Amino acid sequence: MTGALVYEARYYSVTADEPSHLAAGYMYWLGKDVLQPSDAPPLTRILSGWIPAVLAAPLPLDARPLSEQNAYQVGRDMIAALGPESAHRLYFFTRLPFLLFPIGIVVLLWHWAGLLFHPTVRWLLAVAAAAEPTLLGHGALINSDVPAAFASLFFGYTAWRFWKEPSARNSAWLIGAVVVGLLTKFTLLPLLFFAAGLILWKARRRFAMTALLVMVSYVSVIAAYGFHAEKFKAARLYDMGGTGIHLVDKTVANCLSVLPWPPQFIRGIRYIRTHLSMGFNAYMLGQRISGPRPLY
């Protein structure tokens, strides 16, 4: 599987979202993580941005304020400025760190199955995961989908360990899995609430552990954004775009006004919330779809 993923990383053409992630990651490492849309938390930026920064890739920007510039367009302009051969080489090197996640999924399935089932089952599950078409097709791309799959599986594993033995060590693993999820994909935010409920149910010092979970999660998020944080109000959420201010937005804004938050993090949650209500354009079973589709 690793060999296949390396081959794909080398020979796959650039996919739709990769230029956006590469440009946003590059700006993150330059200390200017302000491009729009903010559709992924920092982990994708951390992994994808350091390679173009080390290679000093060209970064074409127009005269508008950075916060108004679109990451997709900047990414496409980067490809044009690099030329086909250099762009292909840059994307190959940038894709390699993302191979850790599909490999991690297979290893974690192998390990977890070994604790639950007969040794033969662990190998069958590992082989099935290594040959799974979606994992092979997306595992070599600069994207947050396979990392999010790993983060979800890792959270499930740590939650299982904590359920069996709610020790301090397993609590630390559970909190670490929540942090990984929060930094991987905005739609994994519910993991924080699942972990809090699990701790309140099973932990001995439930309130202290819940407070520690919230504190570590909060500090990890603002640290990942370089401690660039500010307080928010409902009007600021409206300025970030979307479908308007609803009761849930006002409630969230009141909560956010207590502590400062990274603007890109709040902007990203706002972006995902708006598009979840409107629906993304996608493909399913060979057909283009739009709007909410439960089967998708």
CORBEL-V278986 format. One record per backbone hydrogen bond with DSSP energy under -0.5 kcal/mol. NH is the residue of the N-H (numbers start at 1). CO is the residue of the C=O. Records with the same first field share a line. If there is no record, write none. Layout:
NH->CO + CO
This chain:
5->1
6->2
7->3
8->4
9->5
10->6
11->7
12->8
19->15
21->17
22->18
23->19
24->20
25->21
26->22
27->23
28->24
29->25
30->26
31->28
32->27
34->32
36->69
39->37
43->183
44->41
45->41
46->42
47->43
48->44
49->45
50->46
52->48
53->49
54->50
55->51
56->53
57->52
68->65
69->66
71->36
74->70
75->71
76->72
77->73
78->74
79->75
80->76
81->77
82->78
83->79
87->83
88->84
89->85
90->86
91->87
92->88
93->89
94->90
95->91
96->92
97->93
98->95
99->96
100->97
101->98
102->98
103->99
104->100
105->101
106->102
107->103
108->104
109->105
110->106
111->107
112->108
113->109
114->110
115->111 + 112
116->112 + 113
117->113
121->118
122->118
123->119
124->120
125->121
126->122
127->123
128->124
129->125
130->126
131->127
132->129
136->132
137->133
138->134
139->135
141->138
143->141
148->144
149->145
150->146
151->147
152->148
153->149
154->150
155->151
156->152
157->153
158->154
159->155
160->156
161->157
162->158
163->159
164->160
165->161
167->165
171->167
172->168
173->169
174->170
175->171
176->172
177->173
178->174
179->175
180->176
181->177
182->178
183->179
184->181
185->181
188->185
189->186
191->188
192->189
193->189
194->190
195->191
196->192
197->193
198->194
199->195
200->196
201->197
202->198
203->199
206->203 + 204
209->205
210->206
211->207
212->208
213->209
214->210
215->211
216->212
217->213
218->214
219->215
220->216
221->217
222->218
223->219
224->220
225->221
226->223
227->222
228->225
229->227
230->261
236->233
237->233
238->234
239->235
240->236
241->238
246->244
250->246
251->247
252->248
253->249
254->250
255->251
256->252
257->253
258->255
259->255
261->230
265->262
266->262
267->263
268->264
269->265
270->266
271->267
272->268
273->269
274->270
275->271
276->272
277->273
278->274
279->275
282->289
284->287
287->284
289->282
296->293
